[in-house]
């Protein structure tokens, strides 16, 4: 089982910045894809940004140009730099990792507990 622990959420004014971090631990051969999802009150969880082990990134249109995802494969961490924050970015942000087990298949998914990001207008 892989455990993910997020940090870095908080309250910020519109136009401000926050940096989220997520660290993975546990038994795994490798992590293929690391992502940040978010869930606003009353809405479904949505993908914000994703990054492969090779460094390819993908962003939701709503965060493109403002958020930057990065990862350190050796440290098994993924960060999300969020700039020019808007009130509509307010949500619980979840880290997700898709990984391969030792002596087993790939495609397993693990979630962090979530960290609250609140943006005031």
C-alpha positions as CSV (number, residue, x, y, z in Angstrom):
1,X,0.0,0.0,0.0
2,X,1.2,3.5,-0.9
3,X,0.5,6.4,1.5
4,X,0.3,10.0,0.3
5,X,0.6,13.0,2.6
6,X,-0.3,16.5,1.4
7,X,0.8,19.8,2.9
8,X,0.7,23.5,2.0
9,X,-3.0,24.4,1.9
10,X,-4.4,27.4,3.5
11,X,-6.2,30.7,3.1
12,X,-5.0,33.3,0.6
13,X,-6.4,36.4,-1.0
14,X,-7.3,36.4,-4.7
15,X,-4.2,37.0,-6.8
16,X,-2.0,35.3,-4.3
17,X,0.0,32.1,-4.4
18,X,0.2,28.8,-2.6
19,X,2.4,25.7,-3.1
20,X,1.1,22.3,-2.3
21,X,3.4,19.3,-1.7
22,X,2.7,15.6,-1.6
23,X,5.0,12.9,-0.5
24,X,4.6,9.2,-1.2
25,X,5.8,6.4,1.0
26,X,5.3,2.6,1.3
27,X,5.9,-0.4,-0.9
28,X,6.0,0.3,-4.6
29,X,8.2,-0.4,-7.5
30,X,7.6,2.9,-9.3
31,X,5.1,5.7,-9.6
32,X,3.9,6.2,-13.1
33,X,1.6,9.2,-12.9
34,X,1.1,11.7,-10.1
35,X,-1.8,14.1,-10.1
36,X,-3.6,16.8,-8.2
37,X,-7.4,16.7,-8.1
38,X,-9.7,19.1,-6.4
39,X,-13.2,19.1,-5.1
40,X,-15.2,22.2,-4.4
41,X,-18.2,22.2,-2.1
42,X,-21.2,20.6,-3.9
43,X,-19.2,19.6,-6.9
44,X,-17.6,16.5,-8.2
45,X,-13.8,15.9,-7.9
46,X,-12.0,17.1,-11.0
47,X,-8.5,16.8,-12.3
48,X,-6.4,19.9,-11.9
49,X,-3.0,18.7,-13.2
50,X,-1.1,15.6,-13.9
51,X,2.6,14.6,-14.5
52,X,4.1,11.4,-15.8
53,X,7.4,9.9,-14.6
54,X,8.9,11.3,-17.8
55,X,7.8,14.8,-16.9
56,X,4.9,15.2,-19.3
57,X,2.3,17.4,-17.9
58,X,-1.4,18.1,-18.5
59,X,-3.6,20.8,-17.0
60,X,-7.3,21.5,-16.7
61,X,-8.2,24.5,-18.9
62,X,-9.3,26.4,-15.8
63,X,-5.8,26.3,-14.2
64,X,-3.6,26.4,-17.4
65,X,-1.1,29.2,-17.2
66,X,-1.6,29.7,-13.5
67,X,-0.7,26.3,-12.0
68,X,2.6,24.4,-12.4
69,X,3.0,20.7,-11.4
70,X,6.4,19.3,-10.8
71,X,7.8,16.1,-9.3
72,X,10.9,14.6,-7.9
73,X,11.1,10.9,-8.8
74,X,13.9,10.1,-6.4
75,X,12.1,11.7,-3.5
76,X,8.7,10.5,-4.6
77,X,7.2,13.9,-4.3
78,X,4.9,16.0,-6.4
79,X,4.3,19.8,-6.0
80,X,1.6,22.1,-7.3
81,X,2.6,25.8,-7.6
82,X,-0.6,27.8,-7.7
83,X,-0.3,31.5,-8.8
84,X,-2.9,34.1,-9.5
85,X,-5.4,32.3,-7.4
86,X,-9.1,33.0,-7.8
87,X,-12.0,32.4,-5.4
88,X,-13.2,29.6,-7.7
89,X,-10.0,27.7,-7.0
90,X,-11.4,27.2,-3.5
91,X,-11.5,23.4,-2.9
92,X,-10.0,20.5,-1.1
93,X,-7.0,19.4,-3.1
94,X,-6.1,15.7,-3.3
95,X,-2.9,14.1,-4.4
96,X,-3.1,10.9,-6.4
97,X,-0.5,8.4,-7.5
98,X,-0.8,5.5,-10.0
99,X,1.9,3.0,-9.3
100,X,3.4,-0.4,-9.9
101,X,3.7,-3.0,-7.1
102,X,6.8,-5.1,-6.6
103,X,6.4,-8.4,-8.4
104,X,3.0,-7.3,-9.5
105,X,1.0,-5.4,-12.0
106,X,0.8,-1.6,-12.4
107,X,-2.3,0.6,-12.4
108,X,-2.9,0.8,-8.6
109,X,-4.1,4.1,-7.4
110,X,-3.7,5.8,-4.0
111,X,-5.1,9.0,-2.6
112,X,-4.0,11.5,0.0
113,X,-6.3,12.8,2.7
114,X,-6.7,16.2,1.0
115,X,-5.7,19.7,1.9
116,X,-8.0,22.7,2.0
117,X,-7.3,25.7,-0.2
118,X,-9.5,28.8,0.4
119,X,-9.2,31.9,-1.8
120,X,-11.0,35.0,-0.6
121,X,-12.1,37.8,-2.9
